[in-house]
Amino acid sequence: MTVPTKAFQLWLDSVAGDSSQAAVCRAAGIKRSTLAQQMVRGRVSIATVAAIARALQIPVLEALSRFPKYGYLSAEIKPPTDDELLSQIADTDLLQEIINRGAAAELGTEPPHVELSPIPHRSSVRCWIDAIGPADLRLRLAKEAGIAPQNLSAQISANRLTPELALSCAWIADVGLGNGLVSTGFLSPDEAGWDPDARGTALRATRSSKLILLAAERLETLGKTVRRIEQDSDAVQAVWENLG
């Protein structure tokens, strides 16, 4: 996803004040040559816009909404659903919550709060997509984006999703547009307007039966992934043994 160079330059001039382009790049952690190449090509990536916005302490969604192509972003902020929040809790944290509840039940005490891992976790993209539904979401997303379903699956399996696909996915599922950008790591939860303890609150409010079923689904998927990796490793080892 990109913005036109002319629009980017106008935006940068309006927000950078007297700071030089070199100073802005240093503050944003961007190589000057990288920005120059993007501008020469006529398209500046939104990752560059986001980095500069953070350096200048401008809300990322507000910055992106200044460009006509993304003007809808600041007006489409919706809080994440409980299912979305749970999707952004790592497998190990879900299991820890289940263990804590079981131990507390035996002792007749309150379970301690789990300190949640940061977002994204290793399957945050797939978990978010599974959480927002509907069942044909992936097919509809691939069709709307004009990409092969297997290419979309490859991105999801690698825990990657382009910002454009994340936004399209949120549109189809009618959820907050920034939420998918959180699952990909493009935005932090705070930048998307999430309450700091939203995930913890959702976790503690969810029945144990639902948590156990959710953890079981994730472990089943993880088991299949690990099995494929092991099979590939065995195949490679067999080739080396035959060669040796």
N, C-alpha and C positions, 0 to 999 in steps of 0.2 A: 504494500500500500504506500502510495506516494502523494505528494502535493506538488503543483507546478512551481518551478524555480521563482518565477515572478511573484507569485502569491507568497511564497516563503520569504523572499527578500523584503516584501512590504511588511509582513508580520514581524520579522526580525528587527527591522528598523523601528517598529512601533513599540517593541518591548525591551530592546537592549539598551536604550538610552544612548549614552556616550561611549559605551563599551565597544571596543573594536571586535571584528569578527574573530580575530586570533584569540582575544581574551575570552570571548564566549565559548569558543571551542575548547580552550584549556579548562574552563570551569565545568563544561559538560563532559569532559573526558573523551572528546572526539578529535581525531586527527584532522588538522586543517586540510590536508590533501584529500581526505575522504569526503569532507563537505564540498570542497572545490570540484571534485570529480562528479558528485551528484548534481551540483548546480550546472555544470557544463552540459551534462546529459539532459538537463531540463526537468528532472524529477528528483525531489528530495524525499527520502524515506520518512515515514511517520515516527520511526524509532529515533531518528535524528531530532525531529521536532520535540518528541517526548523528553529526550535527554537535555535539550536546551531549556525546555520549560521547567524541568526539575532544577536545573542549575540556577535559573532565574526566580525560582520559588513561585512558579505559576502552575495552578492545577492543570494536570495533563489533559483531562477531558475538555476543560475550558479552552486550552490552547488549540487543541484539534478542532474544536467547534468553530474557531475563527475562520477556518477554511470552508468554502461553500460545499465541498464534497462531504464534509463531516459536520455540517452545521447542526444536524439533528442530535448529536451525541449528548450535549449538555442538557437537552430537554427530555431525554429518554432514560434518565437515571431511575431505576427501580431497585428497591432493596432485594437482596437474594432471598429465595424461598428457603425453607428449612432443608429441603432435599438438596438444594445447591450448596448450602453451607456444609452439610454432611459430606457431600462429594469432595469437598476441599479439606477433609480431615484424613490424614495418612492412615494406611492400614494398621501400622503398629500402634497408633494412638487409639483407633477403634478397639483393637484387642486389649490395650491397657485399660480402657474404660470398662470393658466387659469383665476383666479380671478384678479390677478394683471393686466393682459392684458385687461380684460373687464373694469376695473376701469380706466386704463390709456387711453383707447379709448374714454371713456366718457369725460375725462378731457383734451384730446388732448396732453397728455404727454407721455414720455417713461416709460414703466413699470420697477419697480425696480428689481434687480437681486434677485432671490430666493437663500437663503443660504441652500444648499443641505444637507440632512441627510447623515450620513456615510453608507457605504456598509459593510455588507449586510443589506437590509431592510427585512420586514417580509415575503415578497414573492419573493425575489430576484432570487431564483433558478428557480421557475416556470416561472417567467417573462423572464429570460435569455433563457430558453429552447423554450418558445413561440416565442421569438424574432429571433432566429437563424433558425427555421424551419429545414427541410421541414415538411409537415403535418404528415408523418409517423415516425418522428424522435424517438418518445418514443418507438414505437414498434421495430424499428431497434436497438435501444440502448439495450432494454431488451433482444432481441434475441442474439445480439453480446456478451452481458455480461453473458448470460446464467442464467438470473433471471426471475422470474415471473413478468408479467406486473403490477400486483397489488402491488407487493413489491416495484417496482420502483415508482409507484404512491404514495405509502405511504411515501417514502423518500421525494419526491417532495412536497407533501402536508405538511410535517413537516419542509419544508424549509431546508432539508439536502440532500446532495449528496456526496457520497464518492469521494475522489480525482480521483480514477481510473475511476469511471463513468463519472465524469466531463470531464476528458481527452478524453475518448471514444466518448462522445457526441460532443466535439469540433472537433475530427477527422472526424466524420460522416458529420457534418455540414460544414466542411472546414473553420473554423474560428480559431483565435488565441488560442493556447492551454492553455495559462495562463488565458484567459478570464473567462472560466468556474470556475477556481479556485478562481477567485475574487468573483464571485457570491455566492460561498459557504462560503466565509470568510477565506479560507485557505491562500490566498495571498491578500495583500493590492493592490489597484490600482497602486501605485507607484512601487511595486515589480514586477508587470506584465508589466511595461513599459508604463502605461497610462499617457497621459499628465494630469497635475494636474487640469486643467479647462476643460477637454474634455467633461465631462457630462454637465457642464453649457453651453458650446458652442453649443453642440448638442441640448439642450433644447431650447435655444434662437433661434436657426436656424430652428426649426420645426414649421410648420404651425399650427395655432390654431385648425383647423379642425381635424388634425391628433391627436393632444394632447387630444382633447375632446373625440374622438372615443377611444383612448387608455385608458383614464381615465374611460370611460363608461364600457369598457370590464373588467377592474380591479374591478370596483365597483360591477359589476354583479357577478363576481367570489367571491368577498368578501361577498356579500349578501347571496350566496348559503352556504358558509362556516358558516356564523353566524347563518343562519337558522338551519343548522344541529346541531350546538352547542346548540341552544335554544331548539330544539326538544329533544335532549339527556337529557338536563337539566330538561325539563318537564317530561320526562319518569322517571327519577330518583326521582323527587319530587312526582310523582304519586305512585311509589313503597313505598316511606316512608309514605305517607298518608294512604295507604292501610295497612301497617304494624302497623301504629299508631292507 
